């Protein structure tokens, strides 16, 4: 997923779906966005 997107919003949306629908946890949109930004930083650092 991270390889397909350059912006964090679609990744954060996916994380939200996984955590709420698949894991049964509460929604945490700000947290999901923060994690998505970290994922993209790692992607950039690795040069992917």
CHARMM-style PDB file with segment names, atoms N, HN, CA, C and O in Angstrom:
ATOM      1  N   UNK     1       0.822  -1.185   0.000  1.00  0.00      PROA
ATOM      2  CA  UNK     1       0.000   0.000   0.000  1.00  0.00      PROA
ATOM      3  C   UNK     1       0.870   1.254   0.000  1.00  0.00      PROA
ATOM      4  O   UNK     1       0.611   2.186  -0.762  1.00  0.00      PROA
ATOM      5  N   UNK     2       1.883   1.284   0.836  1.00  0.00      PROA
ATOM      6  HN  UNK     2       2.093   0.527   1.454  1.00  0.00      PROA
ATOM      7  CA  UNK     2       2.755   2.453   0.919  1.00  0.00      PROA
ATOM      8  C   UNK     2       3.499   2.688  -0.392  1.00  0.00      PROA
ATOM      9  O   UNK     2       3.837   3.825  -0.722  1.00  0.00      PROA
ATOM     10  N   UNK     3       3.752   1.628  -1.129  1.00  0.00      PROA
ATOM     11  HN  UNK     3       3.478   0.705  -0.861  1.00  0.00      PROA
ATOM     12  CA  UNK     3       4.453   1.773  -2.401  1.00  0.00      PROA
ATOM     13  C   UNK     3       3.572   2.430  -3.463  1.00  0.00      PROA
ATOM     14  O   UNK     3       4.085   3.021  -4.414  1.00  0.00      PROA
ATOM     15  N   UNK     4       2.271   2.334  -3.310  1.00  0.00      PROA
ATOM     16  HN  UNK     4       1.855   1.854  -2.537  1.00  0.00      PROA
ATOM     17  CA  UNK     4       1.337   2.863  -4.295  1.00  0.00      PROA
ATOM     18  C   UNK     4       1.036   4.353  -4.122  1.00  0.00      PROA
ATOM     19  O   UNK     4       0.637   5.015  -5.079  1.00  0.00      PROA
ATOM     20  N   UNK     5       1.221   4.883  -2.918  1.00  0.00      PROA
ATOM     21  HN  UNK     5       1.545   4.346  -2.139  1.00  0.00      PROA
ATOM     22  CA  UNK     5       0.779   6.248  -2.636  1.00  0.00      PROA
ATOM     23  C   UNK     5       1.920   7.152  -2.201  1.00  0.00      PROA
ATOM     24  O   UNK     5       2.881   6.715  -1.568  1.00  0.00      PROA
ATOM     25  N   UNK     6       1.788   8.425  -2.558  1.00  0.00      PROA
ATOM     26  HN  UNK     6       1.007   8.780  -3.073  1.00  0.00      PROA
ATOM     27  CA  UNK     6       2.758   9.440  -2.163  1.00  0.00      PROA
ATOM     28  C   UNK     6       2.227  10.308  -1.019  1.00  0.00      PROA
ATOM     29  O   UNK     6       2.996  11.001  -0.353  1.00  0.00      PROA
ATOM     30  N   UNK     7       0.920  10.267  -0.798  1.00  0.00      PROA
ATOM     31  HN  UNK     7       0.296   9.704  -1.339  1.00  0.00      PROA
ATOM     32  CA  UNK     7       0.291  11.069   0.254  1.00  0.00      PROA
ATOM     33  C   UNK     7      -0.190  10.148   1.374  1.00  0.00      PROA
ATOM     34  O   UNK     7      -0.549   8.997   1.126  1.00  0.00      PROA
ATOM     35  N   UNK     8      -0.195  10.662   2.611  1.00  0.00      PROA
ATOM     36  HN  UNK     8       0.097  11.597   2.813  1.00  0.00      PROA
ATOM     37  CA  UNK     8      -0.551   9.806   3.744  1.00  0.00      PROA
ATOM     38  C   UNK     8      -2.039   9.507   3.902  1.00  0.00      PROA
ATOM     39  O   UNK     8      -2.398   8.522   4.547  1.00  0.00      PROA
ATOM     40  N   UNK     9      -2.903  10.326   3.333  1.00  0.00      PROA
ATOM     41  HN  UNK     9      -2.611  11.127   2.809  1.00  0.00      PROA
ATOM     42  CA  UNK     9      -4.339  10.170   3.572  1.00  0.00      PROA
ATOM     43  C   UNK     9      -4.902   8.807   3.160  1.00  0.00      PROA
ATOM     44  O   UNK     9      -5.636   8.204   3.942  1.00  0.00      PROA
ATOM     45  N   UNK    10      -4.587   8.297   1.963  1.00  0.00      PROA
ATOM     46  HN  UNK    10      -3.991   8.787   1.327  1.00  0.00      PROA
ATOM     47  CA  UNK    10      -5.127   6.976   1.610  1.00  0.00      PROA
ATOM     48  C   UNK    10      -4.604   5.858   2.517  1.00  0.00      PROA
ATOM     49  O   UNK    10      -5.326   4.909   2.822  1.00  0.00      PROA
ATOM     50  N   UNK    11      -3.375   5.975   2.932  1.00  0.00      PROA
ATOM     51  HN  UNK    11      -2.788   6.746   2.684  1.00  0.00      PROA
ATOM     52  CA  UNK    11      -2.801   4.975   3.833  1.00  0.00      PROA
ATOM     53  C   UNK    11      -3.496   5.048   5.184  1.00  0.00      PROA
ATOM     54  O   UNK    11      -3.837   4.021   5.770  1.00  0.00      PROA
ATOM     55  N   UNK    12      -3.706   6.259   5.675  1.00  0.00      PROA
ATOM     56  HN  UNK    12      -3.429   7.094   5.199  1.00  0.00      PROA
ATOM     57  CA  UNK    12      -4.390   6.442   6.962  1.00  0.00      PROA
ATOM     58  C   UNK    12      -5.814   5.900   6.901  1.00  0.00      PROA
ATOM     59  O   UNK    12      -6.293   5.290   7.857  1.00  0.00      PROA
ATOM     60  N   UNK    13      -6.480   6.120   5.789  1.00  0.00      PROA
ATOM     61  HN  UNK    13      -6.091   6.615   5.012  1.00  0.00      PROA
ATOM     62  CA  UNK    13      -7.843   5.604   5.632  1.00  0.00      PROA
ATOM     63  C   UNK    13      -7.841   4.077   5.696  1.00  0.00      PROA
ATOM     64  O   UNK    13      -8.694   3.475   6.348  1.00  0.00      PROA
ATOM     65  N   UNK    14      -6.892   3.467   5.024  1.00  0.00      PROA
ATOM     66  HN  UNK    14      -6.199   3.956   4.495  1.00  0.00      PROA
ATOM     67  CA  UNK    14      -6.775   2.004   5.056  1.00  0.00      PROA
ATOM     68  C   UNK    14      -6.510   1.510   6.481  1.00  0.00      PROA
ATOM     69  O   UNK    14      -7.123   0.544   6.934  1.00  0.00      PROA
ATOM     70  N   UNK    15      -5.596   2.178   7.175  1.00  0.00      PROA
ATOM     71  HN  UNK    15      -5.098   2.963   6.807  1.00  0.00      PROA
ATOM     72  CA  UNK    15      -5.306   1.798   8.560  1.00  0.00      PROA
ATOM     73  C   UNK    15      -6.559   1.890   9.421  1.00  0.00      PROA
ATOM     74  O   UNK    15      -6.795   1.040  10.279  1.00  0.00      PROA
ATOM     75  N   UNK    16      -7.360   2.926   9.188  1.00  0.00      PROA
ATOM     76  HN  UNK    16      -7.168   3.617   8.491  1.00  0.00      PROA
ATOM     77  CA  UNK    16      -8.602   3.095   9.933  1.00  0.00      PROA
ATOM     78  C   UNK    16      -9.576   1.955   9.696  1.00  0.00      PROA
ATOM     79  O   UNK    16     -10.207   1.463  10.631  1.00  0.00      PROA
ATOM     80  N   UNK    17      -9.694   1.538   8.451  1.00  0.00      PROA
ATOM     81  HN  UNK    17      -9.181   1.937   7.691  1.00  0.00      PROA
ATOM     82  CA  UNK    17     -10.586   0.425   8.114  1.00  0.00      PROA
ATOM     83  C   UNK    17     -10.106  -0.853   8.789  1.00  0.00      PROA
ATOM     84  O   UNK    17     -10.902  -1.591   9.371  1.00  0.00      PROA
ATOM     85  N   UNK    18      -8.817  -1.111   8.710  1.00  0.00      PROA
ATOM     86  HN  UNK    18      -8.170  -0.512   8.238  1.00  0.00      PROA
ATOM     87  CA  UNK    18      -8.278  -2.335   9.307  1.00  0.00      PROA
ATOM     88  C   UNK    18      -8.514  -2.358  10.815  1.00  0.00      PROA
ATOM     89  O   UNK    18      -8.941  -3.372  11.366  1.00  0.00      PROA
ATOM     90  N   UNK    19      -8.237  -1.249  11.471  1.00  0.00      PROA
ATOM     91  HN  UNK    19      -7.890  -0.425  11.024  1.00  0.00      PROA
ATOM     92  CA  UNK    19      -8.363  -1.244  12.929  1.00  0.00      PROA
ATOM     93  C   UNK    19      -9.816  -1.292  13.401  1.00  0.00      PROA
ATOM     94  O   UNK    19     -10.113  -1.911  14.422  1.00  0.00      PROA
ATOM     95  N   UNK    20     -10.718  -0.649  12.673  1.00  0.00      PROA
ATOM     96  HN  UNK    20     -10.478  -0.146  11.843  1.00  0.00      PROA
ATOM     97  CA  UNK    20     -12.114  -0.632  13.126  1.00  0.00      PROA
ATOM     98  C   UNK    20     -12.890  -1.859  12.662  1.00  0.00      PROA
ATOM     99  O   UNK    20     -13.603  -2.477  13.453  1.00  0.00      PROA
ATOM    100  N   UNK    21     -12.758  -2.216  11.391  1.00  0.00      PROA
ATOM    101  HN  UNK    21     -12.179  -1.715  10.749  1.00  0.00      PROA
ATOM    102  CA  UNK    21     -13.566  -3.316  10.855  1.00  0.00      PROA
ATOM    103  C   UNK    21     -12.958  -4.690  11.115  1.00  0.00      PROA
ATOM    104  O   UNK    21     -13.680  -5.648  11.390  1.00  0.00      PROA
ATOM    105  N   UNK    22     -11.652  -4.788  11.030  1.00  0.00      PROA
ATOM    106  HN  UNK    22     -11.065  -4.010  10.806  1.00  0.00      PROA
ATOM    107  CA  UNK    22     -11.018  -6.099  11.172  1.00  0.00      PROA
ATOM    108  C   UNK    22     -10.601  -6.410  12.598  1.00  0.00      PROA
ATOM    109  O   UNK    22     -10.667  -7.560  13.032  1.00  0.00      PROA
ATOM    110  N   UNK    23     -10.174  -5.390  13.325  1.00  0.00      PROA
ATOM    111  HN  UNK    23     -10.121  -4.455  12.972  1.00  0.00      PROA
ATOM    112  CA  UNK    23      -9.665  -5.616  14.677  1.00  0.00      PROA
ATOM    113  C   UNK    23     -10.675  -5.233  15.750  1.00  0.00      PROA
ATOM    114  O   UNK    23     -10.505  -5.588  16.916  1.00  0.00      PROA
ATOM    115  N   UNK    24     -11.727  -4.509  15.366  1.00  0.00      PROA
ATOM    116  HN  UNK    24     -11.866  -4.221  14.419  1.00  0.00      PROA
ATOM    117  CA  UNK    24     -12.757  -4.138  16.314  1.00  0.00      PROA
ATOM    118  C   UNK    24     -12.362  -3.032  17.277  1.00  0.00      PROA
ATOM    119  O   UNK    24     -12.970  -2.883  18.338  1.00  0.00      PROA
ATOM    120  N   UNK    25     -11.345  -2.252  16.914  1.00  0.00      PROA
ATOM    121  HN  UNK    25     -10.852  -2.373  16.052  1.00  0.00      PROA
ATOM    122  CA  UNK    25     -10.903  -1.160  17.777  1.00  0.00      PROA
ATOM    123  C   UNK    25     -11.637   0.120  17.429  1.00  0.00      PROA
ATOM    124  O   UNK    25     -12.303   0.202  16.397  1.00  0.00      PROA
ATOM    125  N   UNK    26     -11.517   1.106  18.279  1.00  0.00      PROA
ATOM    126  HN  UNK    26     -10.976   1.039  19.117  1.00  0.00      PROA
ATOM    127  CA  UNK    26     -12.129   2.409  18.031  1.00  0.00      PROA
ATOM    128  C   UNK    26     -11.344   3.171  16.972  1.00  0.00      PROA
ATOM    129  O   UNK    26     -10.148   2.945  16.785  1.00  0.00      PROA
ATOM    130  N   UNK    27     -12.017   4.056  16.295  1.00  0.00      PROA
ATOM    131  HN  UNK    27     -12.988   4.240  16.447  1.00  0.00      PROA
ATOM    132  CA  UNK    27     -11.385   4.899  15.284  1.00  0.00      PROA
ATOM    133  C   UNK    27     -10.424   5.885  15.942  1.00  0.00      PROA
ATOM    134  O   UNK    27     -10.725   6.456  16.990  1.00  0.00      PROA
ATOM    135  N   UNK    28      -9.271   6.076  15.319  1.00  0.00      PROA
ATOM    136  HN  UNK    28      -9.026   5.612  14.468  1.00  0.00      PROA
ATOM    137  CA  UNK    28      -8.264   7.027  15.807  1.00  0.00      PROA
ATOM    138  C   UNK    28      -7.621   7.682  14.591  1.00  0.00      PROA
ATOM    139  O   UNK    28      -6.470   7.400  14.256  1.00  0.00      PROA
ATOM    140  N   UNK    29      -8.376   8.560  13.933  1.00  0.00      PROA
ATOM    141  HN  UNK    29      -9.310   8.789  14.205  1.00  0.00      PROA
ATOM    142  CA  UNK    29      -7.943   9.135  12.661  1.00  0.00      PROA
ATOM    143  C   UNK    29      -6.628   9.898  12.757  1.00  0.00      PROA
ATOM    144  O   UNK    29      -5.793   9.798  11.858  1.00  0.00      PROA
ATOM    145  N   UNK    30      -6.432  10.654  13.825  1.00  0.00      PROA
ATOM    146  HN  UNK    30      -7.110  10.735  14.555  1.00  0.00      PROA
ATOM    147  CA  UNK    30      -5.183  11.419  13.976  1.00  0.00      PROA
ATOM    148  C   UNK    30      -3.997  10.468  14.117  1.00  0.00      PROA
ATOM    149  O   UNK    30      -2.929  10.701  13.551  1.00  0.00      PROA
ATOM    150  N   UNK    31      -4.198   9.409  14.870  1.00  0.00      PROA
ATOM    151  HN  UNK    31      -5.066   9.220  15.330  1.00  0.00      PROA
ATOM    152  CA  UNK    31      -3.147   8.406  15.065  1.00  0.00      PROA
ATOM    153  C   UNK    31      -2.832   7.710  13.744  1.00  0.00      PROA
ATOM    154  O   UNK    31      -1.666   7.520  13.399  1.00  0.00      PROA
ATOM    155  N   UNK    32      -3.868   7.335  13.012  1.00  0.00      PROA
ATOM    156  HN  UNK    32      -4.816   7.490  13.292  1.00  0.00      PROA
ATOM    157  CA  UNK    32      -3.677   6.669  11.726  1.00  0.00      PROA
ATOM    158  C   UNK    32      -2.903   7.558  10.757  1.00  0.00      PROA
ATOM    159  O   UNK    32      -2.028   7.080  10.034  1.00  0.00      PROA
ATOM    160  N   UNK    33      -3.223   8.844  10.743  1.00  0.00      PROA
ATOM    161  HN  UNK    33      -3.933   9.232  11.331  1.00  0.00      PROA
ATOM    162  CA  UNK    33      -2.517   9.783   9.870  1.00  0.00      PROA
ATOM    163  C   UNK    33      -1.054   9.922  10.290  1.00  0.00      PROA
ATOM    164  O   UNK    33      -0.168   9.983   9.437  1.00  0.00      PROA
ATOM    165  N   UNK    34      -0.800   9.971  11.578  1.00  0.00      PROA
ATOM    166  HN  UNK    34      -1.519   9.922  12.270  1.00  0.00      PROA
ATOM    167  CA  UNK    34       0.581  10.072  12.069  1.00  0.00      PROA
ATOM    168  C   UNK    34       1.381   8.832  11.665  1.00  0.00      PROA
ATOM    169  O   UNK    34       2.536   8.946  11.254  1.00  0.00      PROA
ATOM    170  N   UNK    35       0.781   7.664  11.780  1.00  0.00      PROA
ATOM    171  HN  UNK    35      -0.157   7.571  12.114  1.00  0.00      PROA
ATOM    172  CA  UNK    35       1.455   6.423  11.397  1.00  0.00      PROA
ATOM    173  C   UNK    35       1.695   6.394   9.889  1.00  0.00      PROA
ATOM    174  O   UNK    35       2.760   5.971   9.439  1.00  0.00      PROA
ATOM    175  N   UNK    36       0.730   6.833   9.121  1.00  0.00      PROA
ATOM    176  HN  UNK    36      -0.136   7.176   9.487  1.00  0.00      PROA
ATOM    177  CA  UNK    36       0.887   6.876   7.661  1.00  0.00      PROA
ATOM    178  C   UNK    36       2.045   7.795   7.262  1.00  0.00      PROA
ATOM    179  O   UNK    36       2.798   7.483   6.339  1.00  0.00      PROA
ATOM    180  N   UNK    37       2.183   8.917   7.952  1.00  0.00      PROA
ATOM    181  HN  UNK    37       1.571   9.170   8.702  1.00  0.00      PROA
ATOM    182  CA  UNK    37       3.294   9.837   7.666  1.00  0.00      PROA
ATOM    183  C   UNK    37       4.636   9.177   7.997  1.00  0.00      PROA
ATOM    184  O   UNK    37       5.612   9.345   7.266  1.00  0.00      PROA
ATOM    185  N   UNK    38       4.677   8.442   9.077  1.00  0.00      PROA
ATOM    186  HN  UNK    38       3.884   8.306   9.671  1.00  0.00      PROA
ATOM    187  CA  UNK    38       5.910   7.725   9.445  1.00  0.00      PROA
ATOM    188  C   UNK    38       6.244   6.683   8.380  1.00  0.00      PROA
ATOM    189  O   UNK    38       7.400   6.539   7.981  1.00  0.00      PROA
ATOM    190  N   UNK    39       5.242   5.973   7.933  1.00  0.00      PROA
ATOM    191  HN  UNK    39       4.304   6.089   8.256  1.00  0.00      PROA
ATOM    192  CA  UNK    39       5.452   4.956   6.884  1.00  0.00      PROA
ATOM    193  C   UNK    39       6.052   5.601   5.637  1.00  0.00      PROA
ATOM    194  O   UNK    39       6.983   5.056   5.044  1.00  0.00      PROA
ATOM    195  N   UNK    40       5.529   6.747   5.241  1.00  0.00      PROA
ATOM    196  HN  UNK    40       4.773   7.189   5.723  1.00  0.00      PROA
ATOM    197  CA  UNK    40       6.051   7.421   4.047  1.00  0.00      PROA
ATOM    198  C   UNK    40       7.466   7.960   4.270  1.00  0.00      PROA
ATOM    199  O   UNK    40       8.270   7.983   3.338  1.00  0.00      PROA
ATOM    200  N   UNK    41       7.775   8.388   5.480  1.00  0.00      PROA
ATOM    201  HN  UNK    41       7.122   8.369   6.237  1.00  0.00      PROA
ATOM    202  CA  UNK    41       9.143   8.835   5.781  1.00  0.00      PROA
ATOM    203  C   UNK    41      10.122   7.680   5.670  1.00  0.00      PROA
ATOM    204  O   UNK    41      11.215   7.841   5.129  1.00  0.00      PROA
ATOM    205  N   UNK    42       9.742   6.530   6.172  1.00  0.00      PROA
ATOM    206  HN  UNK    42       8.854   6.399   6.612  1.00  0.00      PROA
ATOM    207  CA  UNK    42      10.596   5.350   6.070  1.00  0.00      PROA
ATOM    208  C   UNK    42      10.770   4.959   4.602  1.00  0.00      PROA
ATOM    209  O   UNK    42      11.875   4.639   4.164  1.00  0.00      PROA
ATOM    210  N   UNK    43       9.685   4.987   3.860  1.00  0.00      PROA
ATOM    211  HN  UNK    43       8.787   5.246   4.216  1.00  0.00      PROA
ATOM    212  CA  UNK    43       9.737   4.686   2.429  1.00  0.00      PROA
ATOM    213  C   UNK    43      10.732   5.612   1.724  1.00  0.00      PROA
ATOM    214  O   UNK    43      11.561   5.162   0.934  1.00  0.00      PROA
ATOM    215  N   UNK    44      10.636   6.902   2.020  1.00  0.00      PROA
ATOM    216  HN  UNK    44       9.962   7.267   2.662  1.00  0.00      PROA
ATOM    217  CA  UNK    44      11.538   7.882   1.420  1.00  0.00      PROA
ATOM    218  C   UNK    44      12.988   7.638   1.837  1.00  0.00      PROA
ATOM    219  O   UNK    44      13.897   7.707   1.010  1.00  0.00      PROA
ATOM    220  N   UNK    45      13.197   7.355   3.111  1.00  0.00      PROA
ATOM    221  HN  UNK    45      12.459   7.298   3.783  1.00  0.00      PROA
ATOM    222  CA  UNK    45      14.550   7.109   3.620  1.00  0.00      PROA
ATOM    223  C   UNK    45      15.183   5.885   2.963  1.00  0.00      PROA
ATOM    224  O   UNK    45      16.397   5.841   2.760  1.00  0.00      PROA
ATOM    225  N   UNK    46      14.367   4.906   2.635  1.00  0.00      PROA
ATOM    226  HN  UNK    46      13.381   4.942   2.800  1.00  0.00      PROA
ATOM    227  CA  UNK    46      14.873   3.693   1.993  1.00  0.00      PROA
ATOM    228  C   UNK    46      15.041   3.871   0.482  1.00  0.00      PROA
ATOM    229  O   UNK    46      15.619   3.024  -0.198  1.00  0.00      PROA
ATOM    230  N   UNK    47      14.527   4.985  -0.021  1.00  0.00      PROA
ATOM    231  HN  UNK    47      14.057   5.674   0.532  1.00  0.00      PROA
ATOM    232  CA  UNK    47      14.623   5.240  -1.451  1.00  0.00      PROA
ATOM    233  C   UNK    47      13.714   4.378  -2.298  1.00  0.00      PROA
ATOM    234  O   UNK    47      14.034   4.036  -3.436  1.00  0.00      PROA
ATOM    235  N   UNK    48      12.595   4.040  -1.733  1.00  0.00      PROA
ATOM    236  HN  UNK    48      12.335   4.318  -0.809  1.00  0.00      PROA
ATOM    237  CA  UNK    48      11.636   3.184  -2.456  1.00  0.00      PROA
ATOM    238  C   UNK    48      10.611   4.058  -3.146  1.00  0.00      PROA
ATOM    239  OT1 UNK    48       9.710   3.547  -3.811  1.00  0.00      PROA
TER     240      UNK     48
END
